[in-house]
Amino acid sequence: MRISVVIPVFNRRALVGRAIRSVQAQTRPPAEIIVVDDGSTDGVARWVRENFPGVTVLRSDANHGVSHARNRGVAHAREDSIAFLDSDDEWLPDKLERQVSAIGEAPLCHTDEIWIRRGVRVNACKHHAKRGGDIFEDCLPLCVVSPSSALIRRETFDALGGFDESLPACEDYDLWLRLAARWPVAFVPEPLLVKYGGHADQLSRRYWGMDRFRVAALDKLLDTESLSSARRRAVLDTLIGKLEILAGGARKRGRERQARQWQDRIERGRRELAALENAA
């Protein structure tokens, strides 16, 4: 297994060096490291070229979003497996070595992680717990695979069509959900990734109502994936729950038209659920 590492970056010159050094320190080094500068204005592309001459740097003149940056990096990659690393995260030294040993025939292997928020280590909530095998229903409420922990086969990534560039956020939730709908995954139950949170530029702070994007991903899943009746029911239950939260939030903010749109989708979901129950 030969690995290409893709690191998307946008205006994080002060942080990306830590990420790159953690890749270079791997006990099983990757074949190549690709940094994709997604239209930064802080000179990060030039800085990486000057300080890490062995790293490939791709530069965009405009900010197209993290999905576009990751997809572009994969398109440029030469190897049969891809590992992603966000520019503000870092790997422990044996991360890739442990994953290569664990992946077997699985299309993807992910790992446990350490969370640091504003310089303090925090414990993950139970709903963030990770595992391997059939994780489809685990993936429905929220993203349970961190992109920075993912080692994915290139053929799998291509078969899924990569990250959905129409989603400004929750693009990872969408991709891993589609993957888990088709295949079980491998997992290393050791924290081999350090995730740093609390930045002002994180996507979760940029957009209100992140469940909007998860709803779009769930609707796409229902439209495009061949799901068993049990899985369709699970998707619809999750979808309706998220729509109810969005509709309630819209009403509180006086957005009645939007609330009615969410409510209409809730009613359609309930009708589909009833049809599945009647057919059972």
C-alpha positions in Angstrom: 0.0 0.0 0.0 1.4 3.4 -1.1 -0.1 6.5 0.4 -0.6 10.0 -0.7 -1.4 12.5 2.0 -3.7 15.5 1.2 -3.6 18.6 3.4 -6.1 21.3 2.5 -5.3 24.7 3.9 -6.8 28.2 3.9 -5.1 31.0 5.7 -3.4 28.8 8.3 0.3 29.5 7.7 0.8 29.5 11.5 -0.6 26.0 11.9 0.1 24.0 8.8 3.7 23.4 9.6 2.8 21.3 12.6 0.6 19.1 10.4 3.3 18.6 7.8 5.9 17.8 10.4 3.6 15.2 11.9 3.4 13.5 8.5 7.1 13.6 7.9 7.7 12.0 11.4 5.6 8.9 10.5 7.3 5.6 11.2 5.8 4.5 7.9 6.3 7.5 5.7 3.8 8.2 2.9 5.0 8.3 -0.8 4.0 11.9 -1.2 2.5 14.9 0.7 0.2 17.3 -1.2 -0.8 20.6 0.4 -3.7 22.3 -1.4 -3.8 26.1 -0.8 -7.5 27.0 -1.3 -7.1 30.7 -2.2 -5.3 31.8 0.9 -4.2 35.4 1.3 -1.5 34.8 4.0 1.2 33.5 1.7 0.9 30.0 3.0 1.7 28.3 -0.4 5.0 30.2 -0.7 5.8 29.5 2.9 5.3 25.8 2.5 7.4 25.7 -0.6 10.3 27.5 1.2 10.2 25.5 4.4 9.2 22.0 3.1 10.8 21.6 -0.4 9.8 17.9 -0.7 6.1 18.8 -0.4 3.9 19.3 -3.4 1.9 22.5 -3.2 -1.2 23.2 -5.3 -2.5 26.8 -5.3 -5.9 28.1 -6.2 -6.5 31.8 -6.9 -9.9 31.7 -5.2 -11.4 30.0 -2.1 -13.6 27.1 -3.4 -14.1 25.3 -0.1 -12.5 22.3 1.6 -14.3 19.7 -0.5 -12.9 21.2 -3.7 -9.4 21.4 -2.1 -9.5 17.7 -1.0 -10.8 16.5 -4.3 -8.2 18.5 -6.2 -5.5 17.0 -4.0 -6.8 13.4 -4.7 -7.0 14.1 -8.4 -3.3 15.1 -8.3 -2.2 12.2 -6.1 -0.3 9.3 -7.7 -0.8 6.5 -5.1 -3.4 3.9 -4.5 -4.5 5.1 -1.0 -5.2 8.5 0.4 -4.9 9.9 3.9 -6.4 13.3 4.7 -5.1 15.7 7.4 -6.6 19.0 8.2 -4.1 21.9 8.5 -4.9 22.4 12.2 -4.5 18.8 13.3 -1.6 16.5 13.7 -0.8 12.7 13.7 1.0 10.7 16.3 4.1 9.0 14.7 2.8 5.5 14.2 -0.6 6.5 12.8 -0.1 5.3 9.2 1.8 2.2 10.3 -1.0 1.1 12.6 -3.6 1.8 9.9 -1.8 -0.1 7.2 -1.6 -3.1 9.5 -5.3 -2.9 10.4 -7.0 -2.1 7.1 -7.1 -5.6 5.7 -9.7 -5.7 2.9 -11.7 -2.8 4.2 -12.1 0.3 2.0 -11.3 2.7 4.8 -9.6 2.6 8.2 -10.0 5.3 10.8 -8.6 5.8 14.3 -9.5 7.1 17.7 -8.5 10.7 18.5 -7.5 13.2 21.2 -9.4 16.4 21.4 -7.7 19.7 22.4 -9.9 22.8 22.7 -8.2 26.1 23.4 -5.2 24.3 24.6 -7.0 22.0 27.0 -7.6 18.3 26.5 -11.3 17.5 26.6 -13.2 14.1 26.7 -15.3 13.2 23.8 -19.0 12.6 24.4 -20.5 9.1 24.1 -22.2 10.0 20.8 -18.7 10.6 19.3 -17.6 7.1 20.2 -15.9 5.4 17.2 -15.7 1.8 16.1 -15.2 -0.4 13.1 -17.4 -2.8 11.2 -20.9 -1.8 10.0 -21.1 1.8 11.3 -24.0 2.9 9.0 -26.5 3.7 11.8 -23.7 5.3 13.9 -23.1 7.7 11.0 -26.7 9.0 10.9 -26.8 11.4 13.8 -23.5 13.1 13.2 -20.0 12.5 11.6 -18.2 9.7 13.4 -15.1 9.5 11.1 -12.7 12.4 11.4 -11.3 13.2 7.9 -7.9 13.7 9.6 -8.0 10.1 10.8 -9.2 8.5 7.5 -7.1 6.3 5.3 -9.2 5.4 2.2 -8.4 3.4 -0.9 -8.3 5.5 -4.0 -10.7 3.2 -5.9 -13.2 3.6 -3.1 -12.9 7.4 -3.1 -13.4 7.5 -6.9 -16.4 5.1 -6.7 -18.1 7.4 -4.3 -17.4 10.5 -6.4 -15.3 12.2 -3.8 -16.5 15.0 -1.5 -19.7 16.8 -2.5 -18.6 20.3 -3.4 -22.1 21.6 -3.3 -22.0 21.2 0.5 -20.3 24.1 2.3 -20.1 22.0 5.5 -20.8 18.5 6.7 -19.1 17.2 3.5 -17.4 14.6 5.6 -20.7 13.4 7.1 -22.0 13.0 3.6 -19.1 11.0 2.2 -18.6 8.6 5.2 -22.4 8.0 5.3 -22.4 7.0 1.6 -19.4 4.8 2.2 -20.9 3.1 5.3 -24.1 2.4 3.3 -22.0 0.1 1.1 -19.2 -1.3 3.1 -17.9 -2.0 6.7 -14.8 -0.2 7.8 -11.7 -0.9 9.8 -10.8 0.9 13.0 -7.7 1.3 15.2 -9.0 1.8 18.8 -6.0 4.0 19.7 -5.9 7.8 19.7 -3.5 8.4 16.8 -4.8 11.8 15.8 -4.8 15.1 17.8 -7.6 17.4 16.8 -7.4 21.0 17.8 -10.7 22.9 18.2 -11.9 26.3 19.2 -10.6 28.3 16.2 -12.6 31.2 15.0 -12.4 30.1 11.4 -13.9 26.6 11.9 -16.8 25.7 9.6 -19.1 24.9 12.5 -18.8 28.6 13.6 -19.2 30.0 10.1 -22.7 28.5 9.3 -25.9 28.5 11.4 -28.0 25.3 11.5 -25.4 22.7 10.5 -28.2 20.2 10.3 -29.3 21.9 7.1 -26.4 20.2 5.4 -26.9 16.9 7.1 -30.5 17.0 5.9 -29.3 17.5 2.3 -26.9 14.6 2.7 -29.7 12.3 4.1 -32.1 13.3 1.2 -29.3 12.5 -1.3 -28.7 9.1 0.4 -32.4 8.2 0.1 -32.4 9.2 -3.6 -29.1 7.6 -4.7 -28.3 4.6 -2.5 -29.9 1.2 -2.5 -31.0 0.8 1.1 -32.8 -2.0 2.9 -36.2 -1.2 4.4 -34.6 -1.2 7.8 -32.0 1.3 6.8 -34.5 3.5 5.0 -36.5 3.6 8.2 -33.4 4.6 10.2 -32.5 7.3 7.7 -36.1 8.7 7.7 -36.3 8.7 11.5 -33.0 10.7 11.6 -34.1 13.0 8.9 -37.4 13.8 10.5 -35.7 14.4 13.8 -33.3 16.9 12.3 -36.1 18.6 10.3 -38.1 19.1 13.5 -35.2 20.8 15.1 -34.7 23.1 12.1 -38.4 23.9 11.8 -38.6 24.7 15.5 -35.6 27.0 15.2 -37.0 28.7 12.2 -40.3 29.4 14.0 -38.4 30.9 17.0 -36.7 33.3 14.6 -39.9 34.3 12.8 -39.0 32.5 9.6 -42.4 31.1 9.0 -41.9 30.4 5.3 -38.8 28.4 6.0 -40.5 26.6 8.9 -43.3 25.6 6.5 -40.8 24.2 4.0 -39.2 22.1 6.7 -42.6 21.0 7.9 -43.7 19.9 4.4 -40.6 17.7 4.2 -41.4 16.2 7.6 -44.8 15.3 6.4 -43.4 13.6 3.3 -41.0 11.7 5.4 -43.7 10.5 7.7 -45.7 9.3 4.7 -42.8 7.3 3.4 -42.2 5.8 6.9 -45.9 4.8 7.0 -45.6 3.2 3.6 -42.6 1.2 4.7 -44.4 0.0 7.8 -47.4 -1.0 5.8 -45.3 -3.0 3.4 -43.5 -4.8 6.2 
